[in-house]
Amino acid sequence: MKTLTLSLFSFVAVLSFGPSVSAQDQPVRPAQFPYSNRFTLGGGVSQLLLGGFNVQAEYTTNRLVFDYSHGFNINLSGQSASLVAQDQKLAEKLTSTLGIGIGYRITPTFDIRFEPKLHYYEVYYNGQPQTVDNRVTSYKTVTLGLGAYYRYYPFRKQSNALAGILVMPSVRYWPNVWSSLENNKLTYTNRLTERTETYKAAPQGFPGTNGLLANVTIGYTFGLHKK
C-alpha cells in the first residue's frame, strides 16, 4: 500500500511540475509591433506636382520594411531643375526612376531605410518642345542613400476599411555615386545662351542640396483593421 501511495504521489508531482518546466523552456517572443506583416500600396504627392507619378509598394514585418518604388515622367524645369540646368536654360526630365528600400522599424510608426536607386534623365532646352531635335543629352545616375519615414493612420481607431488609409511623410538623402556621362559631365554648345557650356549630372532633390529631398506618400495598408 505504501508503495502504491508513493507511486501515485510521484505521478501527480510529475504532472504538476512538467508543464511549468516546459513553459520555462519556451523562448520569450518579443512584443509584436502594430502594422506588422502588412502590404501597403501608395504614391508620392511631389511626383504629381511635377507632372509625373509614382507607385510605391512595401511590406512590413515586425521590425523590417521592404519597399519598391517606380516613378515616371517627372518634369524638372525652372526653380525645380538643378542649379546648372537653371543657369544654362535647360529642363531635366526624369523619364523613369526606380529602386528598392530595406529598412528597420525603430517604433511602430517610424523607420530608417537604406535605398539604392536608378534614375533615367533626358535634358531639353527649357520652354521648347521635348523632341529629339531639342534634346541636349540623355543619361543615367545611381544614388545610394538613406530615408526616414513616419507612418500616420488618420482613421486607425476605425474598425472598418478606413483604418488602412495612410499618410507617410519622409525625408531622404540620395547622393549620386555614378552617372553614365563621361567624367560626370557634358561639354556642348548651347543654342539659347550661345556659349560653350559644361553640364553636370543632376543630383536628386532640392536644388543645391546634392541629394536632400522630402515627400509625402498617400497609400493604403491592406488588412489593417483585422486583429
C-alpha positions in Angstrom: 0.0 0.0 0.0 2.8 2.4 0.8 4.4 1.6 -2.5 1.2 2.4 -4.4 0.8 5.7 -2.5 4.3 6.7 -3.2 3.9 5.9 -6.9 0.7 7.9 -7.1 2.4 10.9 -5.4 5.3 10.7 -7.8 2.9 10.6 -10.8 1.0 13.7 -9.6 4.2 15.6 -9.0 5.4 14.9 -12.5 2.1 16.1 -14.0 2.2 19.3 -11.9 5.8 20.1 -12.4 6.2 19.1 -16.0 4.2 21.9 -17.7 6.0 24.6 -15.7 9.4 23.3 -16.8 8.1 23.0 -20.4 6.8 26.7 -20.2 10.2 27.9 -18.9 12.0 26.2 -21.7 10.0 28.1 -24.3 11.8 31.2 -25.8 10.3 34.6 -24.9 8.9 36.2 -28.0 9.4 40.0 -28.5 6.3 42.1 -28.4 4.7 42.4 -31.9 4.6 45.9 -33.4 1.3 47.1 -34.8 1.1 47.2 -38.6 3.3 44.1 -38.9 3.0 41.6 -41.7 1.0 44.0 -43.9 1.2 45.1 -47.5 1.0 48.8 -48.4 0.4 50.4 -51.8 0.7 54.1 -52.5 2.1 57.0 -54.5 4.0 60.2 -53.9 2.5 63.7 -53.9 5.6 65.6 -55.1 5.7 63.5 -58.3 2.1 64.5 -59.1 3.0 68.2 -58.5 5.9 67.8 -61.0 3.6 66.4 -63.8 4.5 62.7 -63.2 3.5 59.9 -61.0 5.0 57.3 -58.7 3.9 53.9 -57.4 5.3 52.5 -54.2 4.8 49.1 -52.7 6.1 47.9 -49.3 5.8 45.1 -46.9 6.4 45.4 -43.1 7.4 42.6 -40.8 7.7 43.1 -37.0 10.9 45.0 -37.4 11.8 45.2 -41.1 10.4 47.1 -44.1 10.9 46.1 -47.7 9.8 48.5 -50.5 10.0 49.0 -54.2 9.1 52.3 -56.0 8.9 53.4 -59.6 8.4 57.0 -60.8 7.6 58.2 -64.3 7.8 61.4 -66.4 8.9 63.8 -63.6 9.5 67.2 -65.1 12.1 69.5 -63.5 12.2 72.9 -65.0 12.5 76.5 -63.7 13.2 76.5 -60.0 12.8 72.7 -59.7 15.7 72.0 -62.1 19.3 71.6 -60.9 21.3 74.8 -60.5 23.5 74.0 -63.5 20.3 73.4 -65.7 18.8 76.7 -64.5 21.9 78.6 -65.4 22.0 77.0 -68.8 18.3 77.4 -69.5 17.7 73.7 -69.6 14.8 71.4 -68.4 15.5 68.0 -66.9 13.0 65.1 -67.3 13.2 62.0 -65.1 11.6 59.6 -67.6 11.9 56.8 -65.0 13.3 56.4 -61.5 13.2 53.1 -59.7 14.7 51.3 -56.7 14.3 49.4 -53.5 14.5 50.2 -49.9 15.4 48.0 -46.9 14.5 49.5 -43.5 14.4 48.9 -39.8 11.4 49.9 -37.7 12.6 51.9 -34.7 9.0 52.4 -33.4 5.7 51.1 -34.8 5.4 54.2 -37.0 9.0 55.3 -37.6 11.7 53.6 -39.7 15.0 54.3 -41.3 15.8 52.7 -44.8 18.8 52.1 -47.0 17.8 53.0 -50.5 19.7 52.3 -53.8 18.0 53.9 -56.8 18.5 54.2 -60.6 17.4 57.3 -62.5 16.9 57.9 -66.2 17.3 61.6 -67.4 16.6 63.4 -70.6 17.7 67.1 -70.9 16.0 69.6 -73.2 16.1 73.3 -73.8 13.7 74.9 -71.4 10.4 76.2 -72.8 10.8 74.3 -76.1 9.0 71.1 -77.2 10.6 68.0 -75.7 11.5 66.4 -79.1 14.7 64.7 -80.3 15.8 67.9 -82.1 15.7 69.8 -78.8 17.3 67.1 -76.7 20.7 68.1 -75.3 21.5 64.7 -73.8 20.2 61.6 -72.0 21.9 59.7 -69.2 21.5 57.6 -66.1 22.5 58.1 -62.5 22.7 55.8 -59.5 22.2 57.1 -55.9 22.8 55.3 -52.6 21.2 57.0 -49.6 19.1 56.9 -46.5 15.4 57.7 -45.9 13.4 58.4 -42.7 9.7 57.6 -42.8 6.8 58.2 -40.5 3.5 56.3 -40.9 0.3 58.1 -39.8 -3.1 56.5 -40.0 -5.8 59.2 -39.5 -8.5 56.6 -39.2 -6.6 54.0 -37.2 -9.3 53.7 -34.5 -11.9 52.7 -37.0 -12.9 49.1 -37.1 -13.7 49.2 -40.9 -11.7 49.5 -44.1 -10.9 53.3 -43.4 -8.3 52.1 -40.9 -5.9 51.3 -43.7 -5.6 54.8 -45.1 -2.0 56.0 -44.8 -0.3 59.4 -44.9 3.5 58.9 -44.8 5.9 61.9 -44.8 9.5 61.2 -45.5 12.9 62.9 -45.6 15.7 61.3 -47.7 19.3 61.9 -48.7 20.2 60.4 -52.0 23.7 61.5 -53.2 24.9 60.4 -56.7 27.5 57.7 -56.8 27.6 57.2 -60.6 26.4 58.6 -63.8 26.7 57.4 -67.4 28.1 60.8 -68.5 31.8 60.7 -69.2 33.5 62.1 -66.1 30.0 63.0 -64.8 29.7 66.0 -67.3 29.0 67.0 -70.9 30.5 69.9 -72.8 28.3 71.3 -75.6 27.3 74.4 -77.5 24.1 75.8 -76.0 21.6 77.3 -78.6 20.0 79.6 -76.1 23.0 81.0 -74.2 25.2 80.9 -77.4 28.1 79.7 -75.2 30.1 76.5 -74.8 28.6 75.1 -71.6 29.5 72.2 -69.3 26.5 70.4 -68.0 26.9 68.1 -64.9 24.7 65.2 -64.0 21.8 66.4 -61.9 21.6 65.5 -58.2 18.4 64.3 -56.7 16.2 66.5 -54.5 16.1 70.2 -53.8 18.4 72.3 -56.0 21.7 73.0 -54.3 21.4 70.3 -51.7 23.2 67.4 -53.6 20.6 64.8 -52.7 18.2 66.1 -50.0 14.5 65.7 -50.7 11.2 65.3 -49.0 7.9 63.8 -50.0 4.5 62.7 -48.7 3.1 59.3 -49.7 -0.6 58.7 -49.7 -1.4 55.0 -49.6 -3.4 52.1 -48.2 -2.3 49.3 -45.9 -4.4 46.2 -46.5 -5.9 44.2 -43.7 -5.0 46.8 -41.1 -8.4 46.7 -39.3 -8.0 42.9 -38.7 -6.7 41.7 -35.4 
